[in-house]
Amino acid sequence: MLNNITLGQYFPGTSFVHRLDPRTKLLATMLFIIAIFFAQTPLAYAILCGFTLFVILLSRLPLLMVLKSVKPIWIILVLTLGIHMFTTPGETVVYQYSFLTITQEGLAMGGKMCLRLILLLLFSSILTFTTSPIVLTDGIENLLRPFKSIGVPAHELAMMMTIALRFIPTLLEETDRIMKAQTARGADFESGNIFERVKNMLPLLIPLFISAFRRADDLAVAMEARCYRGGEGRTRMHELCYVGRDYVAFAGVLALIVVLAVMRWGSPLIKI
């Protein structure tokens, strides 16, 4: 399962999406998340799925690799579907046993929420797949720069978020290494039900935390040895600048939001 977690990994490439400005991709991701909550009808969700598939193909990322990022959250999807399935009231009863009632409205709401989570994760994965950690840091810092006037440490916040994102694959590799070492000593992480598996994973926490703190200390020493002092007076080899493709991409996401907004609040004739 650990090998299926792809959030935070970078897949080098020269596609249209790879060459976009990181600020464009960050803003587009936030706008797409807003657009997800505009969708209400099956046609709206079909448009969102088609747009996501189009962006994946445009980024030239392996489709299976992107879809693989959804697999680790299957438990969350099942819980989300179950909660809405049993708690959403409705008029059309599909199944009833004792106090448990499953309605058609509950199934529809559960399916919508699961699809929203999947689309959100897929689009976020595209962002990390197509943007290197250094470029992502510059983009976040640039977007937070206007808040410096009220005392927000833009560079430090951007650095912390990017380091945390970058170390997700590293910690997963460390967890996999510890699991293999304990399995060689007789530990069992595969048998039993889900609660027993979670209980068997607890011995991993102590060595994993120790390893994480050790890596954090090594990183701090390395940054101090290179005279890192934050964002004050810091220069960049490559300055960020918008070009034509960034405006095209941003216009595409804005057009998606407009279409979904019109479908939800516009004329009743197009609410299908």
C-alpha positions in Angstrom: 0.0 0.0 0.0 2.9 2.4 0.8 4.1 2.2 -2.8 0.7 3.4 -4.0 1.0 6.8 -2.2 2.3 9.2 -4.9 1.4 12.6 -3.3 4.6 14.7 -3.2 6.5 13.0 -6.0 7.8 14.8 -9.0 7.7 13.3 -12.5 10.0 15.3 -14.8 8.7 16.2 -18.2 8.4 18.9 -20.8 4.7 18.9 -21.4 2.4 22.0 -21.5 1.4 21.5 -17.9 5.1 21.1 -16.8 6.1 24.4 -18.4 3.3 26.4 -16.7 4.2 28.9 -14.1 3.8 27.4 -10.6 1.6 30.3 -9.6 -0.8 29.4 -12.4 -0.9 25.8 -11.4 -1.5 26.6 -7.7 -4.3 29.1 -8.5 -5.8 26.7 -11.0 -5.8 23.9 -8.4 -7.6 26.2 -5.9 -10.2 27.3 -8.5 -10.8 23.7 -9.6 -11.5 22.7 -5.9 -14.1 25.6 -5.8 -15.5 24.3 -9.1 -16.0 20.8 -7.6 -18.5 22.2 -5.1 -20.4 23.9 -7.9 -21.3 20.6 -9.5 -24.7 19.2 -8.6 -25.9 17.3 -11.7 -24.5 14.2 -13.5 -23.6 16.4 -16.5 -21.6 18.7 -14.3 -19.7 15.8 -12.8 -19.1 14.4 -16.3 -17.6 17.8 -17.3 -15.3 17.8 -14.3 -14.2 14.2 -15.0 -13.6 15.1 -18.7 -11.6 18.2 -17.7 -9.4 16.2 -15.3 -8.8 13.5 -17.9 -7.9 16.2 -20.4 -5.3 17.8 -18.0 -3.8 14.4 -17.3 -3.4 13.7 -21.0 -2.0 17.2 -21.6 0.6 16.7 -18.9 1.7 13.4 -20.6 1.7 11.6 -17.2 1.1 7.9 -17.2 -2.7 7.6 -16.6 -2.3 4.5 -14.3 0.3 6.3 -12.2 -2.1 9.2 -11.6 -5.0 7.0 -10.9 -2.8 5.0 -8.5 -2.8 8.0 -6.1 -6.5 7.3 -5.3 -5.9 3.8 -4.1 -4.6 4.7 -0.6 -7.7 6.6 0.3 -10.2 3.7 -0.4 -11.0 3.4 3.3 -11.9 7.1 3.4 -14.1 6.7 0.4 -15.9 3.7 1.9 -16.5 5.5 5.1 -17.7 8.6 3.3 -20.1 6.5 1.2 -21.3 4.6 4.3 -22.0 7.8 6.3 -24.0 9.5 3.6 -25.7 6.2 2.6 -27.1 5.6 6.1 -27.6 9.1 7.4 -29.1 11.0 4.4 -32.9 11.1 4.6 -34.9 10.5 1.5 -38.2 9.4 0.1 -37.1 6.5 -2.1 -36.1 3.6 0.2 -33.7 1.1 -1.5 -33.1 -1.2 1.5 -34.2 -1.3 5.1 -33.2 -3.5 8.0 -34.1 -2.7 11.6 -33.1 0.9 12.2 -30.8 1.0 9.1 -32.3 2.6 6.1 -30.6 3.1 2.7 -32.3 5.6 0.4 -31.7 6.5 -3.2 -30.9 10.1 -2.1 -28.3 8.8 0.3 -26.6 6.7 -2.3 -26.5 9.7 -4.7 -25.1 12.0 -2.1 -22.5 9.4 -1.0 -21.4 8.9 -4.7 -21.1 12.6 -5.2 -18.9 13.1 -2.1 -16.7 10.2 -3.1 -16.3 11.6 -6.6 -15.4 15.0 -5.2 -12.7 13.5 -3.1 -11.3 11.5 -6.0 -11.3 14.6 -8.3 -9.6 16.7 -5.6 -6.9 14.2 -5.0 -6.3 13.6 -8.8 -5.9 17.3 -9.5 -3.6 17.8 -6.5 -1.5 14.9 -7.6 -1.1 16.5 -11.0 0.2 19.6 -9.3 2.9 17.8 -7.5 3.7 15.4 -10.4 4.4 18.3 -12.7 6.1 20.8 -10.3 9.5 20.4 -8.7 9.7 21.2 -5.0 12.0 24.2 -5.6 9.7 25.8 -8.2 6.7 25.0 -6.0 8.4 26.9 -3.1 9.0 29.9 -5.3 5.4 29.9 -6.4 3.9 29.6 -2.9 6.2 32.4 -1.7 5.3 34.7 -4.5 1.6 34.2 -3.9 2.0 34.9 -0.2 4.2 38.0 -0.7 1.3 40.5 -0.5 0.7 39.3 3.1 4.2 40.3 4.2 2.9 43.8 5.0 0.8 42.3 7.9 3.7 40.3 9.2 3.2 36.9 7.4 6.5 35.1 6.9 5.9 34.2 3.3 9.2 32.6 2.5 9.3 30.6 5.7 5.8 29.3 5.3 6.4 28.3 1.7 9.6 26.5 2.7 7.9 24.6 5.5 5.0 23.5 3.3 7.3 22.4 0.5 9.7 20.5 2.7 6.7 18.7 4.3 5.3 17.8 0.9 8.7 16.7 -0.4 9.4 14.5 2.6 6.2 12.4 2.2 7.9 10.0 -0.3 11.0 9.9 1.9 9.0 9.0 5.0 7.1 6.3 3.1 10.4 4.8 1.9 11.6 4.8 5.5 8.4 3.2 6.7 8.7 0.5 4.0 12.3 -0.2 5.1 11.4 -0.5 8.8 8.5 -2.8 7.9 10.8 -5.1 5.9 13.4 -5.1 8.7 10.7 -6.1 11.3 9.2 -8.6 8.9 12.6 -10.3 8.7 12.5 -10.5 12.5 9.1 -12.3 12.5 6.7 -9.4 12.6 3.4 -9.9 10.7 1.7 -6.9 9.0 -0.5 -8.8 6.5 -2.7 -11.3 8.4 -5.7 -10.5 10.6 -8.6 -8.0 10.2 -8.2 -4.3 9.7 -8.0 -3.6 13.5 -5.3 -6.2 14.1 -3.3 -4.7 11.2 -3.5 -1.3 12.7 -2.4 -2.6 16.1 0.5 -4.4 14.4 1.6 -1.1 12.8 2.0 0.6 16.2 5.6 -0.7 16.7 6.5 1.2 13.5 5.8 4.6 15.1 8.7 4.8 17.5 11.5 4.1 14.9 9.7 6.2 12.3 9.5 9.2 14.6 13.1 8.8 15.6 14.1 8.6 11.9 12.0 11.7 11.1 13.5 13.8 13.8 17.0 12.7 12.8 16.3 13.7 9.2 14.9 17.0 10.3 18.0 17.7 12.4 20.3 16.8 9.6 18.4 19.1 7.2 18.6 22.0 9.7 22.4 21.5 10.1 22.8 21.4 6.3 20.8 24.6 5.9 22.9 26.4 8.6 26.1 25.1 7.1 25.1 26.8 3.8 24.3 30.1 5.7 20.6 29.9 5.1 18.9 32.9 6.7 15.4 32.9 5.3 14.0 35.0 2.5 15.7 38.3 3.3 18.1 39.3 0.5 17.7 36.0 -1.2 18.0 36.0 -5.0 16.9 33.4 -7.6 18.5 31.9 -10.6 15.2 31.8 -12.5 12.6 34.5 -11.9 9.0 33.7 -12.3 7.1 35.3 -15.2 3.7 34.8 -16.9 3.7 33.9 -20.6 0.9 33.2 -23.1 0.3 29.6 -22.1 -0.3 30.6 -18.4 -3.1 33.0 -19.5 -4.6 30.2 -21.7 -4.5 27.7 -18.9 -6.0 30.2 -16.4 -8.7 31.1 -18.8 -9.6 27.4 -19.3 -10.1 26.9 -15.6 -12.2 30.1 -15.3 -14.3 29.0 -18.2 -14.9 25.7 -16.3 -16.1 27.6 -13.2 -18.4 29.8 -15.3 -20.0 26.8 -17.0 -20.6 25.0 -13.8 -21.9 28.2 -12.1 -24.3 28.8 -15.0 -25.5 25.2 -14.8 -26.2 25.5 -11.1 -27.7 29.0 -10.8 -28.4 29.9 -14.4 -31.4 29.2 -16.6 -33.5 26.2 -15.6 -33.4 25.1 -19.3 -29.7 24.1 -18.9 -30.0 22.4 -15.5 -29.8 18.9 -16.8 
